[in-house]
Amino acid sequence: MTLTRRTISGISIIIPTLNERGNIALQASALANSGCEVIVVDGGSGDGTVETAEKAGFTVFSSPPGRARQLNLGARAAAGGILLFLHADTRLPSGFASTVIAALHDSGCSVGAFRLTIDEPTPALRFIACCANLRSRLLHLPYGDQALFTTRDIFAKAGGFAELAIMEDFLFVKKAQKLGSVLITEDYVTTSARRWKRKGILRTTMINQVMVAGYYLKIPPEKLALLYDR
């Protein structure tokens, strides 16, 4: 697909990284023939992530660490009229570009995302993915590991990502909801199980729910970030 600079059909994929060499190598293979601009915004990797991204032909920027800050920098540098925010360990489905363009041509759609699968389909992780998909459908609240996408104009009107330590995806979607509908595609992305394996499934799930509850209880995000880190 031929993309036109700064039109709705031009997709810029923005990937924030910090020591993600292996995942960037996989993204290089997956996105090689996508026809999309790929921007990697690195937060200070020391494992060869930057060199791997440059070798793949991706546009690379350096930034102080912080996912929201990195995503905003990538959005400012992007050429496309469509911005797709992709975690380094999340894989897009085949044909994703057509799906994204079709979704955003719906004049009522402000932001979209994909359904979620996790790359280790144990019963517990299948349940987690099922709950994430139900949340996305019923509450219109997809998270960043579902590959959020929007237009450049909507992103600007929503004020971009709040440059906080956590919940930048949640807060962005909440702002975007005021500008239009949230569309969840029928296609699935596949994300890594690593964070659930690292902290434990129950603990990770509980932390996420505490963060959301804290938001609705109007606890300042800075305090939530301290709690999250602890």
VOPAGU-2260 file (C-alpha; in pm, 1 decimal, decimal comma):
REM VOPAGU-2260
SITE   aa  ch    i         X         Y         Z
SITE  MET   A    0       0,0       0,0       0,0
SITE  THR   A    1     139,0     340,4     -96,3
SITE  LEU   A    2     103,5     595,3     180,6
SITE  THR   A    3      63,9     968,8     130,7
SITE  ARG   A    4     244,9    1199,1     369,9
SITE  ARG   A    5      17,9    1356,0     630,4
SITE  THR   A    6    -307,2    1211,9     497,8
SITE  ILE   A    7    -546,1     981,5     677,9
SITE  SER   A    8    -415,0     687,1     474,8
SITE  GLY   A    9     -59,4     738,8     599,5
SITE  ILE   A   10      12,6     531,2     911,7
SITE  SER   A   11     296,9     607,7    1147,9
SITE  ILE   A   12     371,1     330,1    1397,9
SITE  ILE   A   13     532,1     461,8    1715,9
SITE  ILE   A   14     717,7     218,6    1942,1
SITE  PRO   A   15     866,2     328,1    2277,3
SITE  THR   A   16    1163,1     117,3    2385,5
SITE  LEU   A   17    1396,6      54,3    2674,3
SITE  ASN   A   18    1622,1    -249,1    2628,5
SITE  GLU   A   19    1398,2    -418,2    2370,7
SITE  ARG   A   20    1654,1    -544,8    2117,9
SITE  GLY   A   21    1491,0    -886,1    2076,6
SITE  ASN   A   22    1142,5    -747,1    2035,4
SITE  ILE   A   23    1257,8    -480,8    1791,2
SITE  ALA   A   24    1422,2    -752,1    1581,1
SITE  LEU   A   25    1086,5    -931,7    1572,0
SITE  GLN   A   26     905,1    -609,2    1483,1
SITE  ALA   A   27    1152,4    -550,1    1201,0
SITE  SER   A   28    1052,6    -881,4    1047,1
SITE  ALA   A   29     679,7    -831,2    1107,9
SITE  LEU   A   30     663,4    -474,0     975,6
SITE  ALA   A   31     914,1    -503,4     690,3
SITE  ASN   A   32     652,0    -493,3     414,9
SITE  SER   A   33     377,6    -298,5     592,0
SITE  GLY   A   34     433,2      23,8     395,8
SITE  CYS   A   35     407,0     218,4     722,7
SITE  GLU   A   36     647,5     463,9     874,8
SITE  VAL   A   37     796,4     305,3    1188,1
SITE  ILE   A   38     935,2     532,2    1458,9
SITE  VAL   A   39    1126,1     394,5    1756,5
SITE  VAL   A   40    1169,1     632,1    2049,3
SITE  ASP   A   41    1432,8     490,7    2279,2
SITE  GLY   A   42    1457,7     578,1    2645,8
SITE  GLY   A   43    1826,4     497,6    2695,8
SITE  SER   A   44    1875,0     132,3    2604,8
SITE  GLY   A   45    2211,0     -31,3    2660,9
SITE  ASP   A   46    2145,2    -361,5    2486,4
SITE  GLY   A   47    2167,8    -266,2    2117,8
SITE  THR   A   48    1803,4    -171,4    2070,9
SITE  VAL   A   49    1891,7     148,3    1884,7
SITE  GLU   A   50    2136,3     -25,9    1651,4
SITE  THR   A   51    1883,9    -301,3    1577,8
SITE  ALA   A   52    1612,5     -45,8    1498,0
SITE  GLU   A   53    1842,8     153,8    1272,5
SITE  LYS   A   54    1952,0    -160,7    1089,6
SITE  ALA   A   55    1583,9    -239,7    1027,7
SITE  GLY   A   56    1539,6      99,4     862,4
SITE  PHE   A   57    1321,8     242,1    1137,7
SITE  THR   A   58    1341,4     610,2    1225,2
SITE  VAL   A   59    1499,7     634,5    1569,9
SITE  PHE   A   60    1484,0     910,9    1829,8
SITE  SER   A   61    1630,4     927,5    2178,1
SITE  SER   A   62    1433,7    1051,6    2475,7
SITE  PRO   A   63    1451,1    1055,5    2854,0
SITE  PRO   A   64    1276,5     738,9    2975,9
SITE  GLY   A   65     903,0     747,1    3029,5
SITE  ARG   A   66     657,0     583,5    2792,1
SITE  ALA   A   67     418,8     879,0    2764,7
SITE  ARG   A   68     705,6    1118,1    2693,4
SITE  GLN   A   69     846,6     882,7    2432,1
SITE  LEU   A   70     508,5     835,8    2262,8
SITE  ASN   A   71     447,0    1210,1    2247,6
SITE  LEU   A   72     788,0    1270,0    2092,6
SITE  GLY   A   73     718,4    1005,4    1829,6
SITE  ALA   A   74     379,5    1156,9    1753,2
SITE  ARG   A   75     531,9    1500,8    1699,5
SITE  ALA   A   76     788,9    1356,0    1459,7
SITE  ALA   A   77     547,1    1132,1    1268,5
SITE  ALA   A   78     463,7    1194,8     903,7
SITE  GLY   A   79     136,8    1002,6     892,0
SITE  GLY   A   80    -212,6    1129,4     946,4
SITE  ILE   A   81    -280,1     812,5    1147,1
SITE  LEU   A   82     -83,0     739,0    1463,5
SITE  LEU   A   83     -59,6     378,9    1586,4
SITE  PHE   A   84     100,8     337,3    1928,2
SITE  LEU   A   85     259,0      -5,6    1959,6
SITE  HIS   A   86     426,7    -170,0    2257,9
SITE  ALA   A   87     752,1    -336,2    2158,2
SITE  ASP   A   88     625,0    -675,4    2277,9
SITE  THR   A   89     287,9    -657,7    2098,8
SITE  ARG   A   90     247,8    -804,8    1748,9
SITE  LEU   A   91       0,4    -662,9    1500,0
SITE  PRO   A   92    -223,0    -891,3    1292,6
SITE  SER   A   93    -176,6    -932,7     920,0
SITE  GLY   A   94    -373,9    -674,3     725,8
SITE  PHE   A   95    -373,7    -435,6    1021,6
SITE  ALA   A   96    -325,5    -127,1     802,6
SITE  SER   A   97    -651,1    -177,0     611,9
SITE  THR   A   98    -833,8    -244,2     938,2
SITE  VAL   A   99    -703,1      75,4    1097,1
SITE  ILE   A  100    -781,8     293,2     795,9
SITE  ALA   A  101   -1133,9     152,5     766,3
SITE  ALA   A  102   -1199,1     213,6    1136,1
SITE  LEU   A  103   -1084,4     575,1    1126,2
SITE  HIS   A  104   -1281,7     653,3     812,8
SITE  ASP   A  105   -1584,7     613,4    1039,6
SITE  SER   A  106   -1644,8     980,4    1113,7
SITE  GLY   A  107   -1767,4     901,0    1464,8
SITE  CYS   A  108   -1453,0     714,6    1571,7
SITE  SER   A  109   -1197,5     906,5    1777,5
SITE  VAL   A  110    -971,0     617,7    1880,4
SITE  GLY   A  111    -949,9     247,4    1805,9
SITE  ALA   A  112    -774,5     -62,9    1929,6
SITE  PHE   A  113    -754,9    -435,0    1864,0
SITE  ARG   A  114    -880,3    -729,3    2062,3
SITE  LEU   A  115    -616,4    -892,2    2280,3
SITE  THR   A  116    -450,7   -1230,3    2294,4
SITE  ILE   A  117    -151,4   -1327,5    2509,4
SITE  ASP   A  118     129,7   -1536,2    2367,7
SITE  GLU   A  119     117,0   -1803,9    2639,0
SITE  PRO   A  120    -245,0   -1925,0    2629,5
SITE  THR   A  121    -264,9   -2082,6    2974,5
SITE  PRO   A  122    -616,7   -2095,4    3122,2
SITE  ALA   A  123    -536,8   -1803,6    3355,4
SITE  LEU   A  124    -398,3   -1583,8    3078,2
SITE  ARG   A  125    -684,5   -1672,3    2845,1
SITE  PHE   A  126    -915,9   -1551,9    3120,8
SITE  ILE   A  127    -715,0   -1227,9    3156,0
SITE  ALA   A  128    -738,9   -1166,7    2780,8
SITE  CYS   A  129   -1111,8   -1242,2    2783,8
SITE  CYS   A  130   -1165,1    -989,5    3063,1
SITE  ALA   A  131    -961,0    -729,2    2874,9
SITE  ASN   A  132   -1173,4    -779,4    2565,6
SITE  LEU   A  133   -1495,2    -753,5    2764,8
SITE  ARG   A  134   -1372,3    -433,7    2930,2
SITE  SER   A  135   -1283,0    -288,1    2592,8
SITE  ARG   A  136   -1618,0    -374,1    2440,0
SITE  LEU   A  137   -1846,6    -287,3    2728,4
SITE  LEU   A  138   -1664,8       8,5    2884,1
SITE  HIS   A  139   -1486,8     133,3    2569,8
SITE  LEU   A  140   -1153,7     133,6    2758,3
SITE  PRO   A  141    -878,7     -45,0    2566,6
SITE  TYR   A  142    -526,6     -30,5    2709,1
SITE  GLY   A  143    -195,2      35,7    2538,9
SITE  ASP   A  144    -109,4    -329,5    2482,9
SITE  GLN   A  145    -404,8    -340,8    2241,7
SITE  ALA   A  146    -225,4    -103,7    2000,1
SITE  LEU   A  147    -420,7     221,0    2025,7
SITE  PHE   A  148    -464,5     417,3    1704,4
SITE  THR   A  149    -611,3     756,9    1622,6
SITE  THR   A  150    -576,9    1043,2    1378,3
SITE  ARG   A  151    -321,9    1318,0    1421,8
SITE  ASP   A  152    -601,6    1573,5    1465,8
SITE  ILE   A  153    -778,1    1378,7    1739,7
SITE  PHE   A  154    -448,3    1315,6    1916,2
SITE  ALA   A  155    -378,9    1689,2    1922,0
SITE  LYS   A  156    -729,8    1777,3    2037,9
SITE  ALA   A  157    -702,2    1522,9    2321,4
SITE  GLY   A  158    -375,4    1678,8    2430,9
SITE  GLY   A  159    -163,8    1372,2    2365,7
SITE  PHE   A  160     -54,0    1142,9    2645,2
SITE  ALA   A  161     -32,5    1281,9    2996,4
SITE  GLU   A  162     336,6    1257,2    3082,0
SITE  LEU   A  163     291,1    1056,0    3398,6
SITE  ALA   A  164     463,6     742,3    3520,0
SITE  ILE   A  165     153,9     525,1    3471,7
SITE  MET   A  166    -192,7     513,5    3314,3
SITE  GLU   A  167    -105,6     730,6    3015,5
SITE  ASP   A  168    -307,6     497,8    2790,1
SITE  PHE   A  169    -611,6     492,1    3019,5
SITE  LEU   A  170    -614,3     870,8    3055,9
SITE  PHE   A  171    -572,6     927,5    2682,5
SITE  VAL   A  172    -867,7     702,7    2598,6
SITE  LYS   A  173   -1081,3     879,5    2859,1
SITE  LYS   A  174   -1004,4    1213,2    2689,9
SITE  ALA   A  175   -1060,7    1070,7    2342,3
SITE  GLN   A  176   -1403,2     938,3    2447,8
SITE  LYS   A  177   -1518,7    1300,0    2469,6
SITE  LEU   A  178   -1430,0    1351,9    2103,4
SITE  GLY   A  179   -1600,0    1047,9    1951,3
SITE  SER   A  180   -1658,9     677,9    1981,4
SITE  VAL   A  181   -1404,5     410,0    2073,6
SITE  LEU   A  182   -1389,9     129,4    1817,8
SITE  ILE   A  183   -1255,8    -219,4    1894,6
SITE  THR   A  184   -1172,5    -412,7    1579,5
SITE  GLU   A  185   -1253,7    -777,1    1517,7
SITE  ASP   A  186    -882,7    -850,0    1469,6
SITE  TYR   A  187    -645,5    -948,4    1748,9
SITE  VAL   A  188    -301,3    -831,8    1853,7
SITE  THR   A  189     -77,9   -1071,8    2044,1
SITE  THR   A  190     111,6    -939,8    2343,4
SITE  SER   A  191     380,8   -1096,2    2558,6
SITE  ALA   A  192     300,8   -1269,7    2885,9
SITE  ARG   A  193     622,3   -1140,4    3038,7
SITE  ARG   A  194     478,3    -884,0    3278,4
SITE  TRP   A  195     230,1   -1134,3    3420,3
SITE  LYS   A  196     511,7   -1387,0    3456,5
SITE  ARG   A  197     741,5   -1133,2    3618,9
SITE  LYS   A  198     501,9   -1007,9    3887,7
SITE  GLY   A  199     252,7   -1292,5    3896,2
SITE  ILE   A  200     -91,4   -1304,2    3736,8
SITE  LEU   A  201    -291,8   -1227,3    4049,3
SITE  ARG   A  202     -60,9    -951,4    4165,9
SITE  THR   A  203     -45,4    -784,7    3824,4
SITE  THR   A  204    -423,2    -794,5    3788,8
SITE  MET   A  205    -477,9    -653,5    4136,4
SITE  ILE   A  206    -227,7    -371,8    4078,4
SITE  ASN   A  207    -403,6    -273,4    3755,9
SITE  GLN   A  208    -743,6    -265,2    3925,7
SITE  VAL   A  209    -607,8     -61,7    4218,9
SITE  MET   A  210    -469,8     194,0    3973,4
SITE  VAL   A  211    -806,1     229,4    3797,3
SITE  ALA   A  212    -992,4     251,1    4128,7
SITE  GLY   A  213    -746,2     515,5    4243,5
SITE  TYR   A  214    -820,4     721,5    3934,6
SITE  TYR   A  215   -1195,4     716,6    4000,5
SITE  LEU   A  216   -1129,4     802,1    4366,4
SITE  LYS   A  217    -935,8    1105,9    4240,8
SITE  ILE   A  218    -605,2     998,7    4394,2
SITE  PRO   A  219    -332,1    1207,3    4223,6
SITE  PRO   A  220    -152,8    1006,4    3952,5
SITE  GLU   A  221     182,1    1087,7    4114,8
SITE  LYS   A  222      74,9     904,0    4430,8
SITE  LEU   A  223     -59,8     614,0    4225,7
SITE  ALA   A  224     276,6     593,0    4050,3
SITE  LEU   A  225     456,1     568,3    4384,5
SITE  LEU   A  226     219,7     291,5    4491,7
SITE  TYR   A  227     269,8     112,3    4161,2
SITE  ASP   A  228     647,7     124,3    4196,9
SITE  ARG   A  229     628,6     -14,7    4549,9
